[in-house]
Amino acid sequence: MGREAEELACHHLQKHGLHLLERNYHCKRGEIDLVMRDASSIIFVEVRYRRNHHFGSGAESVDRHKQAKLTAAALHYLQSNTAAAKSPARFDVVSVTVNTVPGHAPADIQWIQNAFDASF
């Protein structure tokens, strides 16, 4: 389901004008689910999947430890991609929750732009 959540998130962001640069960027320090670009910025996107909100939203699960791993992976990406390093960067979180209510959209997608601040 995680792969499907990433696909839903990617389509949602593309509908809002973002362009996919890379999917599942890996380095020793961590992984970034989606690396995207808008008109002026590089956007590092963490996609979180939840079956329900009983234990909080997916966005709430991006704690300081996860933020540090995302920041380290983003730094690696920017050091490896000099063109991208010239643009401002931000961290977004997309939380995908399955909707089990009949007659409603199959998933609830919450996009949090600039979800946390990272010092580069």
Secondary structure, 3 states (H helix, E strand, C coil): CHHHHHHHHHHHHHHCCCEEEEEEEEECCEEEEEEEECCCCEEEEEEEEECCCCCCCCHHHCCHHHHHHHHHHHHHHHHHCHHHHCCCEEEEEEEEEECCCCCCCCEEEEEEEEEECCCC
